[in-house]
Amino acid sequence: MSGVKLKTVVWILLTGLFVICSKVEGLGVNWGTMATHKMDPKTVVQMMVDNGINKVKLFDAEQSTMSALAGTGVEVMIAIPNDQLAAMNDYSRAKKFVQRNVTRYNFNGGVNIKYVAVGNEPYLKSYNGSFSKTTFPALQNIQNALNEAGLGDKIKATVPSNADVYGSPTDNPVPSAGRFRPDINDQMVQLVQFLAQNNAPFTVNIYPFLSLYGNDDFPIDFAFFDGAPQPVVDNGIQYTNVFDANYDTLVSALKAAGFGDMPIIVGEVGWPTDGDKNANINMAYRFYNGLLPRLAANKGTPLRPGPIEVYLFGLIDEDAKSIAPGSFERHWGIFRYDGQPKFGMDISGRGQNAMLVPARNVRYQEKKWCQFNPNAKDLSKLGENINFACTFADCTPLGYGSSCNGLDANANASYAFNAYFQVQNQDEMACNFQGLAMVTTLNISTETCSFNIQIVGTYSSASRISVYLFVYLIVLVIFAL
């Protein structure tokens, strides 16, 4: 064999070996549980294991979730919600939190906890400083309690922050101009100093989707990874996507604060599939199909080459999540509410996209739907009944640009009524709406709009809604009198 042919064969073999061995290092998922019907935590954990997902970021430290994670080896970031930060300013309570939610699971076959998230985006500008005075003392107390428990070397406290902690594109027109927001600069410097002292990472949430949301002038290709016709040029560096530009803006802000080498975790990044004109399966597929291979290549960003630890947002859709930021908030999952994958993706980053492994043994309620009653005579109260249904159930797919936006008036009503009917566990009384609705065993879904049947799960949320309904009816009676 000639030398040229031999080199060619070696190159092909090495290339194939790289493809086989390359994978996304440090890839995890966010597991939120704001749903009316939650899947069994054991089912969710098994679904993660089946798909090779070995890191998860939680938004609390709920016992059934932690028990399901025990013995799996899955690396866990537990969390302290923002409304508990003030309590963590008391060191004795911080110690109790660590004892109850960390030390308790620290045994052979327990939960592999690596991080404690102190709050969730507590410095968000829209919070108007509500948590600015309680976040840092809580961080100190939790990390010190971990240290006192002898766990500080392997478990680190961090504060997941929104990218707005280092300002807007107007404040930082190019990544090298990145600086922390002037109103919280002193607090952020104090925070990163403490993180550095404890060898803890800075955690940031980056959302390219939000660059498009509500901004029709934003160059759409810049939100993805397959090239932008007009890159942002910064000191000779060409930025072709908003993820790199955003990440390097943080790198510059940390450098300006004196901690340019601080480890960074991307706590949340993803793309929603409904609830907005730019939130759909095709765009989510495009986003992940660019992000995952890029992470697998361990290329990093221009200012921070190398692997990036990333948690995808999120794992499962959450139909009870607040939609104050936008209707898309309930549709971030790479899986549907029932653990069914939405689109093909390869979390190894090798580009071999296929449907992920669905959740096992998920049980559904009966094949019954609630629809608009075509024989209804008095339609004068149709609007208020639809509003009531959508107050206590998820109607976000009906919004402008969403998957069910093209339904006619009667089908709109049917969607709202069915959503409420399913939340109420198909209670026959929940499909009346003053004679405007009726139960059917015919699937009323359309080609583009799914009228879901809920799973058999935890009914606590539905029970609370039943209480709300009872109170609502009492109020109506009082006003009628």
N, C-alpha and C positions, 0 to 999 in steps of 0.2 A: 504494500500500500504506500502511495506517495506521501511525502510530508504534508502536502496541502490537504489531501483527503483525510489524513489522520487528524490534523488540526480541526477540520470541519466536523468529524465525528465526535471528537472530544468536546467541541463547543456545543454541539447538539445535546450531548449527554449532560453536560453541566447545566445547560439551559433547562433541560427537562427536570434535573434534580432540583434546581431552584424553584421551578413551578410546583413540584411535588412538596417541597419542604416549606415554601413560603406560606405564611398565614398571618392573620391579623393579630399582632401581639397586643395584649392588654385590652381586648374588646369585651365589653360588658353590656348589660341592658338595664334600663330603669323599669322597675315593676311597681306601677301605681295601682291602687285598689279602690279608687273612687267609683264604684259600680253598684248598681241596684242589685245585681245578682253576681256574686263573686264565684269564680271557680274555686274548687278545693285547692288550698295551697300545695298539697302534695301533688296534685295533677299539674299545677303550673311548674313546680320544680322539676318534675319528671319530663315535662315538655322542654325545659331548658337543657336538661341533661341529654335528652334525645337529639337535640340540635347542636350539641357541643358548646353551649354557652356556659362558661365557667366563672363568670363574674356578674354580680347583680347589685344594683343600687336601690335601696328602699327609701321610703319617705317616713318611716317610723321604725318601731322594733316590736311589732305585734307578735304575740306569743305563738299563734298557730303558724305564722309565716316562718318564724325562727325555728320552730320544731320541725317543720318540713325541710328546712335547709340543713338540719343537723346530720352529720355523717356523710354529706355529699361531697365535701371538699370545695364546693362553690365558694368563691371569695365574695365577701359581703361588705357593703357599706350601709350601716344602719343610720338612722337620722333622728334628730330632735326637731319637731315642728316649731315654726316661728312663735306660736302662742305659748310655748313652754320655755322660751329663752329666758324670760324674766325669772322663772323659778330656778333655772340653772345658775343664776347669779348668787345663789346661796350655795356655798361649797358643800355643805352637808347633803343637800339635795342632789348636787352633781355627783357626789360619791355614791349616793343611793342609786342614781340612774346607771352608773357604771356597774355597780354590783348586780343590779337587777337585769340589765340588758347586755352586759359584756362579760363580766367575770363568771356569771352564771353559766354561760355557754362555752367557757374556756376549758375544755377537757378533751381528751382523746375521743374522737367521735362526736364532738360538739359542732359548733358553728364556726367557720373560718372567717372571723371578723377581721377586716384590715383597716377600715376607716369608720369614723363617726362623723357624720355630716351635722354640723352645728347650724341649724336653720336651713332655709331654702331661699336663696336670693334675698336675704334680709336687707341689703342696701339698695334694693330696687328703687329707682327714683319715684315711681308711683306710690310707694309706701309712705312717702313724705316724712322719712326719719322715724317711723313708728318703732323700729327695732334697732336703731343706730346706737342707742346707749346700752342695750342689753346683750348685743351679739358678742362683742369682744370679751367682756367678763365671763360670759358663758363658755366661750372657746377656751379661755385660760383655765377655768375650773374643770372642764371635761378633760382636757389634756393632762392637767396636774393630777386629777383623780386616776387617770389611766397610768400615769407615771407611778403614783403611790401604790397602785395595785400590782406593780411590776410588769405592766403590759405596754408601757410607753414605747419600748423599742420596736415592737411589731405592730402596734395599732396607733394610728395617728388621727387626731381631730383636724377637720378642715371645714371651710365655710363655702359651700357652693354659691357662686356669685353670678349674677347676670352680667352679660358683656357691657351693660350700661355703666358699670363701675369705672370703666375707662372712657366714658363719654361717647358722643355721637360722631358720625363721619364728619360733621361740621367742625367739631372740636379737634379731631384727628384726621385731616384730609388724606394722609398717607400713613402706613403702619409705623414708620420710624418716628412719627410725631406723637405716638401713643403716650398718654399720661392719664393718671387716675383723675376722676372728676374733682374739680377744685373744691366742691362743698364737702367731700369726704376724703380728700387726699391724706390728711393727717391720720384719720382712722385707718385707712388702707395701709399706710406705711407702718403703723403700729401693728396691724394684723400680720403683714408679711414678715416683719421682724420676729414676731412670736412664732410663726410657722417655721421660719428658718432656724430658730433656736432649737426647735424640736424635730428638725429634719422632716417636716410635713409638707405636703404639696399644696399649691394654689389650685382651687377647683373653679372652672368657669363653664358656663352654659352658652353655647354658640348656636344660633338659629338662622341659617341662611334664608329659610322660608319667610321669616319676619321681615327681611329686607324687601321682599315682594309684596307682603301683605299691606294693603292700603297705600301702596306707592307704585302707581302705574308707570312712573318715569324711570324706575329702577331697571337697568339692563338685565333682562331675564337670564341670559346665558351666564352671567357672572355669579348667579346663585348655584350653578352646577360645576362639574369638574371636567367637562369635555371641551373647554376652550371658550374664551370670550373674545369677540372681534376687536374690542378696544380695552386692552389690559391697563391696569393702573401701574404706572411706572414710578418707582420710589428709589432714588439713588442708584439707578441702573438695574434694579430688580423689577421684573415684570410679574405682576399679580394678575392671574387669570380667573380667580374665584374668590368669593367673599370669605370662605372658611379660612384660607391661608392669610388673607389680609387682616381678618379679625384676630386670629390667633397671634400673629406677629405684632399687632397693635398692643396686645397684652404683654408680649415679650419686651417690647420697648418701654411700656409703663413700669414693668418690674425692674428693668435695667435702670430707668431714671430714678427709681426708688432705692437703688443700690443692691438689687437682688436679681441680676440678669440671668443667673444660672438656676433659679428656683424651679424645681419640678412642677409641671403643669398637668392637671387632669382635665379632660373635657368631660364634664359631668353629664351633659345632655347635648345631643345633636341628632336631628332626624327630620322627617318630612311627613306631614299629615296627609290623609287620603280622602278627606271629606270636610265639608263645612266652609268652603271658600272656593272661588273660581280657580285658584292656584293650588288647591289641595285636592289631589286626585291620585289614583293608583299609577297612572302613566308617569306623572312627575315624580312621585315617590320612587318608582322603579329607576328612573333616570338618575335621581340623586344618590341612591344607595349603590347603583351600578357604577357610579364614579367614585364614591367615598370608600367603599370596602376594598377594592383592588389597590387604591392609593395607600390606605393604611397598611395593607399587607406588604407593600413594597418597602415599608419602614423609611420612607423618604423624608418625612417630616415637612417642615416649612422652610422658606429661605433663611429666616433668622434662627430657626431651631431644628436643624436636621436630626433625623433619627426617629425611633419609634414614638408614637403618641398613644397614651392610655385614654381610651374613649368608651363612654357608655351611651349606647343608642337610646333614643327616646322616641317611642317607648316599646314595651313588650306587648301590652294588651290595651285595646280601646277601653275607655272609662266613660260610661254613659251618665254618670252622676257628677262629673267634674265641673267645676265652675266654668262658665263660658264668658266671664267678664272680659278676658282678653280677646275672645273671638270664638265663633262656633266650632272652629277647627280643633279646639282644645280636647274634644272628646274622641278624636280620631287619629291620634299619634301612633297607635300600635302597629307593629309589623304583623300582629295577629288580631283577628276580630275578637269581639267580646267572648266568643265561645271557643277560642283557641284554634281557630282555623286560619291558616296563613292567607295573606291577601294577595301576594304576588311572588314571583320567583326571585330568589336572592341567594347569594353564596357568602355566608358570613366568614368563610375562610379567606375571601378576597381573591380567589383564583379565577373568578369570572365564569364559573360553571353554574350558572343560575338554574335553580330548580325550586319547586315549592318546598318550604320547610316542613318538618315533621309536625303534624297537628297534635293537639292535646288528645290524650287517650281517654276512652270511656266517658265522654261528656254526655250527660243525660239532658234531654230537652223536655219541655212541657208538651202537652198534647198538640196535635196539629189542628189548632183552632186560631182563628183571627177575628178581630172586631172590625167591622166595616160600617161605612155610612149606610143608613137605612134608606133605600131608594123610594120607599113608600111614605116617608116622613112628610107630614103636611105643613107643620109650622116650623119654618126655617129661621124665624126671627132671632132665636137664641143660638144659632149655629156658631157664630163667631166667638161668643163668650165660652161655649163648651169646648171649642178647639183650644182657646187660650188656656182654659183650666187644664186640659189634658197635657198641653205642652209645658205647663208650669211644673208638673210632677213627672214628666217623662221626657225622653230625648227626641226633639223634633228638628235638630240641627240639619239633617239631610234635606229638609224642605227649603232651606235658605237659598238666596241667590247664588248661582254658580255651583250649587251642591248636587249630589247624585239624584235627588228626588225633586229637583226644582221644576221639572217639566210636567208634573202631574196636573190634571184638571182640578176644579174646585172640589168635586165629590171625592176624588182620590186623595186630595190633600186632607180632607176631613177624616177619611179612612185611615190614613197614615197616623194622624194624631191620636185617633181613638184606639187604634191597635197598639201603639206605643204604650199608652196608659194601661190598656188591658193586660199587656204582657208584664209590665212592672207590678201590677196587682195580682200576678200569678193566675191570670185568666179567671178571675172571679167574675161570675156572670153579672153581678151587680155593677161591675166596673165597665160593662159594655151596654149602657143604656143611654146616658146623656140626654135625658128628657125625651126619650123616644126617637132620638136622631141616629141611633146606632143599633147594630144587630150582630150576633155571633154567626160566623160561617166556618165551614170545614174546607172551603175552597181556598187555595193559596192565591191571595190577591196581589202578590208581587208582580212587578213589571220587569221588562228586560233590563232596565237601568236602575230600578229602585227595589230594594229588598225590604219586604215587610217581615221583620224578624219575629221568630218565636224565641222566647227567652229560655235560658237553661235552668235546670233545677239546681239552685245554689243557695247562698245565704240570703235570707229574706229580711234581714234587719232593716235595710233601707226601705223596702216595700212596706214593712210594718209601720215605720215612721210616717210614710206617706199616707197610710190608712188613718193614722191619728190626725194628720193635717186635714184629710178629707172630712173627718168627723167634726173637727173644729170649724172648718169652712161651712159645713151644713148648718151648724149651730148658729154661726154668724148670720147666715141667710135667713134662718127662722126668726132671729131677734129683729133683724131689719124689717122683715115682713110684718111683724107685729107692730 
